[in-house]
Amino acid sequence: MNFDQILSAIGGFGKYQKILYIWICLPQVLLAFHMMASIFTGATPPHRCREGAGRVDLNSSLSPDSQCSSVLLLDNRTERRVPCVRGWVFSQETFQSTTVTEWDLVCDKASLNSLGSSIYMFGLLVGAVVFGAMADRYGRRFVLLLSIALQTVFGVAVAFAPNFPIYVILRFIVGATISGVIINAFVLGTEWTCTKRRMLAGIITDYAFGLGYMLLAGIAYLIRDWRRLQLAISAPGLLLIFYIWVLPHSARWLLANDRREEAIALLRKAALVNGRVLPPAVQVEKCGVSARGKRSHSAVDLIRTPQMRKRALIMFYLWFVNVLVYYGLSLGVSRLGTDLYLTQFVFGLVEIPARSLVLLVLPCSRRFSQSGFLALGGFACLLMVAVPADHPSLTGLAMVGKFGITASFAIIYVYTAEIFPTVLRQTGIGVSSMFARMGGMLAPIINMLHNHSPTIPLVIFGVSPLLGAILALALPETADRPLPDTVEDAENWDARSLSDKRNPELCEDVLQSAGGTDEQELRRLAAPT
């Protein structure tokens, strides 16, 4: 009996898993806060040079010269523009304060604001590698709890940053912890969910992220000071301290790491909550994750064998493209709106139907769904090249592109967790996320090319996902198939899948043999001590 069959026996998506998803989704709302907060905390309001005493009207039209230089009268007839020496005056019509207004990150210092965002994204990259590898070694639960704790502490600390360098360092740490939460929460849900409901682990958490995306627009609308806003989005993490007592380990990870007694006790508890009965312990031990998983693994194992290497490299590229185009389009579409708060709310709202459609098509095929939505996003971007900048359909095409890439982004989490075996799943997702963050760091740089030629970013955002759509077709189909536990399982995917189809009831008799006395024993062992 493999682990997926055990999971089906105790209830692959019962009350126990639904409660677990609640615990997984709550941190996702906070993640959206942190990921999108800089849109408001790092905004650049209208500004102009401070020119002596008197009230300055910032609502009037501003020329680029007036924002970064002032006029110096040399004599009665000669004027000369000089850099702002008295600082700047910022409009408070939209924001009371931002990091830009507090530390004067405009004109010559404007690049520092972008640099801070890049360092933050680099933090996500580092966190993907560090926390992904840690979770395979120390467990999903421990690293998830650690990430939430660090995110809360350093998120609150950001609100009290005395200067910009400290602010950037603290944000870097917050970014690293975000990867720890994203990766481990998703994998924990995946490993507790049966084959047929596995995709919910990714899609449900995406809904929570979209909810946080929209809520942030409302919170930022009410709180216009960046320090208070940062505190408001970080402090709620303190409420998650109860996770220490309610968040379970991954039983699949426990079995793969030869901690069978703990895994069996946890499976018994899950069976009890779901109103099911676990097979006798001795039979579970025989049917559990293979002992081959005891050998320690590293990221090198992702490319050591032929099939794993091909799949890993394709997955790395797909992650890179998804994040590159997702953030590239988000930055581009944001220029189409007039009201910042309404625009951000709509950006969050459009992700809901995209992920809802994924729920409908993903059970049919992971591979074709991934390829199809990448192609949709790519074609929409290429069509934007042929549309005049002032044409109304340009906005519609941009939204179609974002719709497609958002759906593809939702699929990639599910697909990746099913491609990589248990012993390398966390490491594989961690390295994949590292490539994704590289795409996130490149997205604003590519958007800067718009100043030289508006078509260059759109061509890049169009061609790269189309290439990904073709490569995705070379991956194996994982819909309704058991997760591979070892590298050998992944290498022998086709033979293993055929065997599972031929013997779908491999341990059915064993499952049904646990009755009467066994059930009483299970209830006694699962009861709290």
C-alpha positions as MATLAB code, in Angstrom:
seq = 'MNFDQILSAIGGFGKYQKILYIWICLPQVLLAFHMMASIFTGATPPHRCREGAGRVDLNSSLSPDSQCSSVLLLDNRTERRVPCVRGWVFSQETFQSTTVTEWDLVCDKASLNSLGSSIYMFGLLVGAVVFGAMADRYGRRFVLLLSIALQTVFGVAVAFAPNFPIYVILRFIVGATISGVIINAFVLGTEWTCTKRRMLAGIITDYAFGLGYMLLAGIAYLIRDWRRLQLAISAPGLLLIFYIWVLPHSARWLLANDRREEAIALLRKAALVNGRVLPPAVQVEKCGVSARGKRSHSAVDLIRTPQMRKRALIMFYLWFVNVLVYYGLSLGVSRLGTDLYLTQFVFGLVEIPARSLVLLVLPCSRRFSQSGFLALGGFACLLMVAVPADHPSLTGLAMVGKFGITASFAIIYVYTAEIFPTVLRQTGIGVSSMFARMGGMLAPIINMLHNHSPTIPLVIFGVSPLLGAILALALPETADRPLPDTVEDAENWDARSLSDKRNPELCEDVLQSAGGTDEQELRRLAAPT';
ca = [
       0.000    0.000    0.000;
       1.493    3.336   -0.981;
       0.869    6.519    0.952;
      -1.819    7.802   -1.418;
      -3.858    4.672   -0.826;
      -3.460    5.064    2.929;
      -4.589    8.672    2.601;
      -7.663    7.646    0.626;
      -8.486    5.067    3.277;
      -8.491    7.588    6.138;
     -10.202   10.299    4.072;
      -8.116   12.186    1.537;
     -10.158   15.362    1.858;
     -12.153   15.013    5.027;
     -12.727   17.257    8.019;
      -9.077   16.956    9.066;
      -7.821   18.310    5.722;
     -10.422   21.073    5.562;
      -9.347   22.343    8.974;
      -5.737   22.178    7.816;
      -6.569   24.323    4.784;
      -7.962   27.005    7.093;
      -4.614   27.137    8.900;
      -2.789   27.217    5.557;
      -4.898   30.011    4.075;
      -4.684   32.523    6.925;
      -0.970   33.269    6.409;
      -1.575   33.661    2.657;
      -3.666   36.769    3.312;
      -0.752   38.295    5.210;
       1.614   37.301    2.398;
      -0.413   39.337   -0.087;
      -0.160   42.309    2.281;
       3.627   42.123    2.348;
       4.028   41.390   -1.362;
       1.945   44.359   -2.507;
       2.547   46.810    0.356;
       5.337   48.689   -1.428;
       2.809   49.865   -4.024;
       1.516   52.155   -1.284;
       4.377   52.474    1.215;
       6.892   53.204   -1.554;
       4.675   55.392   -3.752;
       6.057   58.646   -5.172;
       3.535   61.513   -4.784;
       3.655   64.697   -6.877;
       6.527   66.888   -5.686;
       8.585   69.940   -6.505;
      11.581   71.752   -5.126;
      11.094   73.666   -1.888;
      11.548   77.301   -2.771;
      11.588   79.440    0.335;
       8.579   80.264    2.479;
       5.019   80.302    1.325;
       2.370   77.822    0.316;
       3.156   75.711   -2.737;
       0.313   74.543   -4.959;
       1.121   70.947   -5.842;
      -2.182   70.321   -7.538;
      -1.159   72.438  -10.511;
       0.614   70.833  -13.434;
       4.248   69.999  -12.754;
       7.010   69.924  -15.314;
       9.904   67.466  -14.917;
      12.237   70.436  -14.375;
      10.257   71.727  -11.401;
      10.410   68.328   -9.704;
      14.190   68.034   -9.623;
      15.536   71.566  -10.000;
      14.724   75.134   -9.125;
      15.335   78.443  -10.875;
      18.204   80.583   -9.636;
      18.063   84.238  -10.702;
      21.668   85.330  -11.460;
      20.754   88.898  -12.441;
      17.666   90.710  -13.592;
      17.720   88.974  -16.962;
      19.539   85.612  -16.474;
      18.001   82.458  -15.001;
      19.726   79.198  -14.277;
      18.325   75.875  -13.114;
      20.107   74.272  -10.186;
      19.417   71.061   -8.228;
      17.026   71.303   -5.289;
      19.078   72.494   -2.332;
      16.278   73.017    0.180;
      14.691   69.623   -0.317;
      11.256   68.840   -1.717;
       7.651   69.519   -0.951;
       5.358   66.510   -1.491;
       1.650   66.471   -2.106;
      -0.395   64.905    0.694;
      -3.544   64.616   -1.375;
      -3.178   60.819   -1.648;
      -0.535   59.862    0.933;
       0.320   61.348    4.294;
       3.781   59.833    4.083;
       5.701   57.154    2.199;
       9.279   55.933    2.283;
       9.886   58.244   -0.673;
       8.664   61.358    1.119;
      10.426   60.493    4.389;
      13.848   59.843    2.874;
      13.548   62.030   -0.261;
      13.904   59.121   -2.710;
      13.343   61.258   -5.788;
      15.440   62.666   -8.621;
      19.036   61.499   -8.096;
      17.902   59.128   -5.328;
      14.911   57.729   -7.213;
      16.880   54.639   -8.212;
      17.237   53.724   -4.533;
      13.513   53.027   -4.370;
      13.789   50.524   -7.226;
      16.952   49.092   -5.695;
      15.067   48.449   -2.457;
      12.387   46.545   -4.379;
      15.032   44.464   -6.168;
      16.725   43.590   -2.871;
      13.344   42.591   -1.475;
      12.806   40.236   -4.419;
      16.313   38.908   -3.897;
      15.207   38.059   -0.357;
      12.449   35.892   -1.807;
      15.034   34.153   -3.942;
      17.306   33.453   -0.972;
      14.355   32.298    1.129;
      13.225   29.885   -1.568;
      16.592   28.137   -1.487;
      17.213   28.260    2.266;
      13.752   27.393    3.553;
      13.094   24.867    0.792;
      16.196   22.863    1.704;
      15.550   23.269    5.447;
      12.042   21.857    5.106;
      13.232   18.641    3.460;
      15.665   18.193    6.327;
      13.721   19.463    9.355;
      10.128   19.109    8.227;
       7.415   21.301    6.734;
       5.811   22.199   10.078;
       8.956   23.487   11.784;
      10.043   25.672    8.866;
       6.528   27.031    8.334;
       6.252   28.050   11.988;
       9.729   29.567   11.895;
       8.922   31.539    8.734;
       5.683   32.952   10.179;
       7.441   33.988   13.384;
      10.321   35.693   11.583;
       7.966   37.382    9.148;
       5.926   38.863   11.976;
       8.910   40.074   14.008;
      10.788   41.648   11.127;
       7.609   42.933    9.475;
       6.820   44.911   12.626;
      10.450   46.039   12.813;
      10.195   47.515    9.299;
       7.639   50.008   10.616;
      10.275   51.392   13.009;
      13.217   51.491   10.573;
      15.272   54.630   11.416;
      16.781   54.992    7.951;
      16.542   53.611    4.443;
      19.431   51.068    4.630;
      17.921   49.452    7.741;
      14.532   49.477    6.042;
      15.949   47.614    3.026;
      17.712   45.020    5.205;
      14.556   44.318    7.209;
      12.483   44.047    4.040;
      15.029   41.601    2.631;
      14.483   39.321    5.646;
      10.698   39.638    5.321;
      11.001   38.649    1.663;
      12.997   35.554    2.588;
      10.361   34.462    5.116;
       7.595   34.914    2.548;
       9.142   32.197    0.399;
       9.328   29.982    3.473;
       5.611   30.401    4.139;
       4.489   30.059    0.509;
       6.457   26.903   -0.198;
       5.834   25.048    3.057;
       2.153   25.887    3.404;
       1.493   24.664   -0.111;
       3.491   21.444    0.216;
       1.979   20.644    3.613;
      -1.501   20.880    2.121;
      -0.506   18.845   -0.931;
       0.999   16.018    1.090;
      -2.130   15.688    3.237;
      -4.529   15.637    0.288;
      -5.599   12.628   -1.764;
      -4.808   12.362   -5.447;
      -8.173   13.541   -6.778;
      -8.332   16.631   -4.526;
      -4.644   17.484   -4.595;
      -5.037   20.533   -6.802;
      -7.062   22.285   -4.088;
      -3.908   22.783   -2.039;
      -2.647   25.294   -4.549;
      -5.873   26.854   -5.782;
      -7.440   27.475   -2.370;
      -4.321   29.208   -1.085;
      -4.329   31.306   -4.271;
      -7.855   32.448   -3.452;
      -6.628   33.532   -0.022;
      -3.782   35.459   -1.641;
      -6.249   37.189   -3.979;
      -8.420   38.083   -0.986;
      -5.416   39.651    0.715;
      -4.612   41.502   -2.520;
      -8.053   43.146   -2.476;
      -8.122   43.746    1.292;
      -4.820   45.607    1.131;
      -6.348   48.191   -1.204;
      -9.006   48.914    1.425;
      -6.566   48.979    4.345;
      -4.192   51.283    2.460;
      -7.114   53.539    1.573;
      -7.897   53.956    5.275;
      -4.279   54.246    6.468;
      -2.272   56.754    4.416;
       0.860   56.801    6.611;
       3.413   54.180    5.567;
       4.637   53.291    9.076;
       1.145   52.735   10.433;
       0.213   50.772    7.313;
       3.283   48.545    7.688;
       2.396   47.932   11.323;
      -1.231   47.171   10.427;
      -0.278   44.470    7.915;
       2.434   42.878   10.091;
       1.048   42.827   13.638;
      -1.798   40.348   12.845;
       0.881   37.690   12.464;
       1.117   37.650   16.272;
      -2.371   36.139   16.347;
      -1.025   33.005   14.628;
       0.929   31.906   17.712;
      -1.708   29.205   18.279;
      -0.321   27.423   15.196;
       2.222   25.850   17.540;
      -0.563   23.655   18.887;
      -2.775   23.085   15.830;
      -0.453   22.768   12.836;
       0.398   19.118   12.076;
       3.496   17.547   10.582;
       3.377   16.039    7.119;
       2.822   12.298    7.638;
       4.265   11.652    4.186;
       7.484   13.462    5.149;
       7.655   11.562    8.458;
       7.425    8.229    6.648;
       9.997    9.259    4.058;
      12.378   10.140    6.895;
      11.815    6.864    8.774;
       9.807    8.437   11.623;
       7.064    5.860   11.284;
       5.684    5.840   14.804;
       4.983    9.578   14.627;
       3.485    9.216   11.156;
       1.199    6.375   12.204;
      -0.002    8.266   15.289;
      -0.763   11.278   13.103;
      -2.575    9.175   10.519;
      -4.666    7.602   13.278;
      -5.666   11.023   14.524;
      -6.604   12.127   10.998;
      -8.637    8.940   10.505;
     -10.487    9.551   13.759;
     -11.329   13.153   12.872;
     -12.527   12.024    9.427;
     -14.623    9.202   10.878;
     -12.473    6.517    9.255;
     -10.307    3.617   10.463;
      -6.620    3.258    9.745;
      -5.222   -0.177    8.775;
      -3.310   -2.031   11.524;
       0.027   -0.376   12.253;
       2.148   -3.292   11.086;
       0.496   -3.280    7.656;
       0.842    0.485    7.351;
       4.545    0.155    8.042;
       4.885   -2.399    5.260;
       2.933   -0.273    2.826;
       4.353    3.110    3.731;
       6.865    5.233    1.880;
       9.786    3.144    0.777;
      12.887    2.975    2.937;
      14.825    4.131   -0.080;
      13.781    7.628    1.006;
      16.085    7.474    4.044;
      19.119    8.585    2.056;
      19.669   12.308    2.323;
      19.120   14.246   -0.883;
      20.300   17.585   -2.203;
      19.457   19.892   -5.087;
      22.021   18.050   -7.221;
      19.670   15.048   -7.255;
      17.205   17.129   -9.252;
      19.476   16.898  -12.303;
      21.389   13.688  -11.550;
      19.148   11.290  -13.499;
      17.887   11.773  -17.098;
      14.128   12.068  -16.564;
      14.429   14.154  -13.412;
      16.884   16.446  -15.174;
      14.593   17.055  -18.156;
      11.551   17.718  -15.975;
      13.441   19.903  -13.501;
      14.922   22.151  -16.205;
      11.525   22.606  -17.863;
       9.925   23.396  -14.512;
      12.621   25.931  -13.704;
      11.926   27.753  -16.971;
       8.152   27.664  -16.470;
       8.497   29.218  -13.028;
      10.817   31.887  -14.399;
       8.383   32.769  -17.195;
       5.283   32.778  -15.016;
       6.683   35.291  -12.541;
       8.414   37.364  -15.223;
       5.201   37.884  -17.190;
       2.951   38.085  -14.110;
       4.852   40.985  -12.577;
       5.686   42.468  -15.969;
       2.004   42.723  -16.912;
       1.002   43.889  -13.442;
       3.416   46.798  -13.641;
       2.263   47.635  -17.163;
      -1.462   47.378  -16.450;
      -1.123   49.602  -13.376;
      -0.465   52.539  -15.693;
      -3.901   52.095  -17.286;
      -5.830   53.028  -14.140;
      -6.354   56.491  -12.684;
      -7.267   55.662   -9.092;
      -4.463   53.661   -7.458;
      -6.657   51.997   -4.835;
      -9.401   50.999   -7.284;
      -6.842   49.742   -9.796;
      -5.159   47.496   -7.262;
      -8.518   46.165   -6.116;
      -9.404   45.231   -9.711;
      -6.015   43.553  -10.153;
      -6.830   41.331   -7.195;
     -10.373   40.743   -8.378;
      -9.366   39.511  -11.849;
      -7.428   36.669  -10.266;
     -10.579   35.116   -8.813;
     -12.201   34.071  -12.132;
      -8.801   32.970  -13.475;
      -8.311   30.555  -10.595;
     -11.965   29.478  -10.703;
     -11.501   28.385  -14.297;
      -8.404   26.446  -13.231;
     -10.562   24.448  -10.819;
     -12.714   23.371  -13.740;
     -10.008   22.389  -16.220;
      -7.221   21.130  -13.965;
      -8.849   17.755  -13.115;
      -8.805   16.923  -16.817;
      -5.119   17.590  -17.423;
      -2.240   19.368  -15.725;
      -0.048   19.373  -18.797;
      -2.505   20.747  -21.348;
      -3.923   23.267  -18.860;
      -0.442   24.594  -18.111;
       0.416   24.825  -21.793;
      -2.901   26.368  -22.796;
      -2.909   29.200  -20.273;
       0.723   30.056  -21.007;
      -0.178   30.261  -24.692;
      -3.176   32.491  -23.902;
      -1.014   34.919  -21.933;
       1.675   34.947  -24.605;
      -0.678   35.516  -27.533;
      -2.452   38.351  -25.690;
       0.874   40.123  -25.164;
       1.867   39.739  -28.814;
      -1.513   41.067  -29.968;
      -0.944   44.152  -27.820;
       2.002   45.021  -30.069;
      -0.361   45.571  -33.005;
      -2.815   47.760  -31.055;
      -2.308   51.541  -30.834;
      -1.436   52.821  -27.374;
      -4.628   54.883  -27.086;
      -7.009   52.161  -28.336;
      -9.556   50.866  -25.762;
      -8.916   47.237  -26.702;
      -5.359   47.524  -25.376;
      -6.650   47.414  -21.811;
      -8.805   44.401  -22.625;
      -5.879   42.508  -24.118;
      -3.735   43.358  -21.095;
      -6.376   41.929  -18.796;
      -6.644   38.775  -20.945;
      -2.887   38.371  -20.718;
      -2.955   38.760  -16.953;
      -5.889   36.348  -16.760;
      -3.939   33.701  -18.678;
      -0.698   34.074  -16.753;
      -2.542   34.134  -13.403;
      -4.226   30.840  -14.269;
      -0.891   29.402  -15.362;
       0.673   30.598  -12.114;
      -2.033   28.775  -10.137;
      -1.347   25.538  -12.004;
       2.434   25.622  -11.699;
       2.359   25.084   -7.916;
       0.178   22.003   -8.227;
       2.085   20.609  -11.182;
       5.500   21.097   -9.567;
       4.492   19.353   -6.353;
       3.308   16.370   -8.387;
       6.370   16.195  -10.639;
       9.024   16.097   -7.904;
       9.205   13.049   -5.558;
       8.627   13.368   -1.813;
      12.322   13.198   -0.919;
      13.023   16.153   -3.232;
       9.662   17.918   -3.363;
      10.516   20.757   -1.020;
      13.965   21.233   -2.536;
      12.509   21.121   -6.053;
       9.883   23.743   -5.290;
      12.510   25.812   -3.501;
      14.888   25.829   -6.483;
      11.964   26.445   -8.841;
      10.928   29.404   -6.726;
      14.505   30.673   -6.945;
      14.193   30.817  -10.733;
      10.800   32.471  -10.312;
      12.335   35.250   -8.235;
      14.917   35.805  -10.946;
      11.990   36.498  -13.242;
      10.523   38.852  -10.675;
      13.783   40.787  -10.462;
      14.007   41.066  -14.252;
      10.391   42.171  -14.801;
      10.869   45.846  -13.811;
      14.128   46.005  -15.764;
      12.383   44.750  -18.899;
       9.555   47.235  -18.345;
      12.157   50.021  -18.321;
      12.832   49.165  -21.979;
       9.398   50.664  -22.685;
      11.049   54.096  -22.638;
      13.175   53.104  -25.625;
      10.616   51.007  -27.488;
       7.091   50.117  -26.258;
       7.118   46.884  -28.269;
      10.233   45.274  -26.724;
       8.673   44.372  -23.333;
       5.509   43.056  -25.004;
       7.496   40.876  -27.404;
       9.500   39.422  -24.510;
       6.353   38.886  -22.440;
       4.711   37.238  -25.455;
       7.430   34.987  -26.836;
       8.735   33.626  -23.514;
       5.411   32.077  -22.360;
       4.786   30.655  -25.841;
       8.096   28.817  -25.581;
       7.040   27.643  -22.127;
       3.747   26.372  -23.556;
       5.670   24.168  -25.989;
       8.072   22.875  -23.327;
       5.198   22.043  -20.960;
       3.970   19.455  -23.451;
       7.155   17.447  -22.802;
       6.209   16.910  -19.139;
       4.321   13.825  -17.936;
       0.634   13.989  -17.093;
       0.068   13.863  -13.304;
      -3.713   14.168  -13.039;
      -5.234   11.385  -10.908;
      -1.881    9.678  -10.391;
      -0.117    8.949   -7.078;
       2.733   11.213   -6.076;
       6.220    9.755   -6.582;
       8.024    9.253   -3.272;
      11.584    8.521   -4.422;
      13.824    9.455   -7.332;
      13.381    5.902   -8.619;
       9.603    6.402   -8.660;
      10.039    9.572  -10.704;
      12.399    7.896  -13.163;
      10.001    4.961  -13.610;
       6.938    7.178  -13.825;
       5.307    5.500  -16.827;
       5.733    1.968  -15.495;
       4.604    2.997  -12.023;
       1.523    4.779  -13.322;
       0.564    1.739  -15.409;
       0.940   -0.507  -12.369;
      -1.260    1.775  -10.247;
      -3.956    1.747  -12.923;
      -3.885   -2.033  -13.127;
      -4.058   -2.465   -9.340;
      -6.252    0.353   -8.028;
      -7.464   -1.783   -5.144;
      -4.020   -2.975   -4.079;
      -4.683   -2.698   -0.361;
      -8.471   -2.541   -0.289;
      -8.747   -5.839    1.606;
      -6.230   -4.629    4.137;
      -8.177   -1.419    4.621;
     -11.403   -3.238    5.233;
      -9.821   -5.630    7.726;
      -9.487   -3.005   10.425;
     -12.738   -3.268   12.333;
     -14.169   -3.767   15.830;
     -11.235   -4.216   18.179;
      -8.847   -2.341   15.881;
     -11.154    0.647   15.774;
     -11.318    0.763   19.572;
      -7.532    0.604   19.720;
      -7.243    3.359   17.131;
      -9.563    5.609   19.080;
      -7.620    4.944   22.274;
      -4.265    5.723   20.629;
      -5.597    8.798   18.866;
      -7.170   10.244   21.986;
      -5.289   13.134   23.621;
      -3.107   12.167   26.580;
];
